[in-house]
Each structure stands twice: as C-alpha cells, then as structure tokens.
Amino acid sequence: SKKISLSDDVADKLETKYVDLLYDREAGRMAMRPAQTNSPITHELRRSPSQCSWTLGVSSFLRHYELDIDDLMGKRFLVVAEGEMLVIDLRQHG
C-alpha cells in the first residue's frame, strides 16, 4: 500500500485526523482538506510507528486519479497552506 509521510508540524496544521484528498490534474497539485465527516474522499492520518510523523494511505487516491507515484517515492515536497488546505505541488520536489 502506498503512503505519504507527514511531519508533526504539517499534520498539526490540519488540526484533525481526517482529511479529504483533492487533485488538480492540470496543475499537478494535490491538496489535503480537513474533513468533518466520512466520505469516499476522506482518509485517516495515522501515527507512524516511529511516533515522530504521521502517515496517510493514498493507494485508492492514486488508483482513482491514475497517478504513478513510483518516481516520486523518497522525494520531499514543499507543503503550502492555502486557506484551510495544505497543498503539495507534485511537479516540484527536492
């Protein structure tokens, strides 16, 4: 299963354990929005075993949008706050 790892600082900005995952295909950007209720696009943040980060399962999200994340694995991305959402530009990584 594919997962995204989030630092405590990033996860704290969401102020919730549940997020909706959104994707803008044209811009190549993924967003996490705090979720109030459970829906098909809601995913749960889980504390990773190391206890210093959080993980977010994204396998169904990747399948839905037909994204191949293999060449993005192991890369770090800048997360930018836009309103209540946290946005990741999948085209820009370090």
Secondary structure, 3 states (H helix, E strand, C coil): CCEEEEEHHHHHHHCCCEEEEEEECCCCEEEEEECCCCCCCEEEEEECCCCCEEEEECHHHHHHCCCCCHHHCCCCEEEEEECCEEEEEEEEEC
